[in-house]
Amino acid sequence: MDRKTGALLGALTADAAAMGLHWLYDQRRIAEIAGAEPEFRAPNAADFLGPDGKSLGYFAHGGKRPGEPSHYGAQMMAMAASLARAGAYDAEDYARAFREAFGPGGSWTGYIDRPTRAVLIAMDGAAEGAPLSACGADDAQLPALSKLPPLLVRHHGEAGLAAMVESAVRVTNDRDDAADWGAAFAAMLAAALEGAAPADCAAAARGVSARIDAQAEAALARREETPEAAAAGFGLHCQLEVAFPVILHILGGSGDFASAARANIRAGGDSCGRAIPLGAILGACFAGDEARGVPADWLSRVSVPGALAALF
């Protein structure tokens, strides 16, 4: 497996592995019901209830089966479908692919998050002939990053990639800080595709903005903490303001794909949202390493869409 294939399969697999416990915010509950191997758990509403019957998170994926992607994985597939159709990144074609996936009658069946709904509403209200790629939401949550691995693999090392990344982020998340986090993830995955170790990939995020530099420092300051403790300190929700330093912290201590993916799930909260960038970077870092890469039995649990496989 080469590094590009590792990045794509890593992102796909890490997302699917986290889906069953996605948005369960109680770390003790996760440990109680899932133990040391929380991956590929079937979504179960009872898992999200405490002893008093109160909700411990948001149960979003009822009816999904282990190995299926979350809506984050579906966003990645929309980008892959556009790249397969257009042959290269095209903002308007990607916007159409996004609408074809998540709009009425689209290919995605399942939960749709707030920024995705906002984009679809804006697209539906756009004037005839207006670009759909200009309908991005005023939002800086993790969907800003989830579409990027296919784009970064397809155009790795090419001139103009930075502009493509910003454009792709803004199709759904039209904010300057979201674009900055997209640029930081692009730098991290580029480092992984060039053979850098996970901690060095985390360091590659520096230099994009003062905000991200501060997050990198905060992640480094917590390096002696477990991922679960660090995540609880930063926050577990969907905003990149809290999610990105959790990603950096897990990367900084990663020795293999499976352990890092499990740590991400055990941390709780928006584990699927964090899983896409984490899985892509770690899948590239450990590509070809049977002991530390994406486990073969995990890969056997997921279905690889043809549009994604075409990028291998």
BELHULIN-V767137 format. One line per field, one symbol per residue. phi: phi as a letter, one per 40 degrees, with the letter a starting at -180 (. if undefined). burial: b if it has 24 or more other ideal C-beta (glycine too) atoms within 12 Angstrom, else e. A space follows every 10 residues. Layout:
# BELHULIN-V767137
phi: ???
burial: ???
This chain:
# BELHULIN-V767137
phi: .ccccdcccc ccccccccdc bcgccccccd cccbgcbccf ccdadcccbc dcgccbibcb bdgcbdgccc cccccccccc ccccccgacb dccccccccc cbcdgcccbi cbcccccccc cccccccdgc cccbbcccab bcddbcccdc ccccbdgccg cdccccdccc dbbcaccccc cccccdcccd cccchccdcc ccccccgcac ccdccccccc cbccccdccc cccchbcccc dbccccdccc ccbcbacccc cccccccggc cccccccccc ccccdbdgbc cbccdcccdc cbbccccccc cc
burial: bebbbbbbbb bbbbbbbbbb bbbbbbbebb eebbeeebbb bbbbeebbee eeeeebbbbb beebebbbbb bbbbbbbbbb bbbbeeeebb bbbbbbbbbb bbbeebebeb bbbbbbebbb ebbeeeeeee ebbebbbebb bbbbbbbbbb bbbbbbeeee bbebbbbbbb bbbbbebbbb bbbbbbbbbb bbbeebbbbe bbbbbbebee bbeebbebbb ebeebebbeb bbebbbbbbb bbbbbbbbbb bbbbebbbbb bbbbbbbbbb bbbbbbbbbb bbbbbbbebe ebbbbeebbe bbebbebbee bb
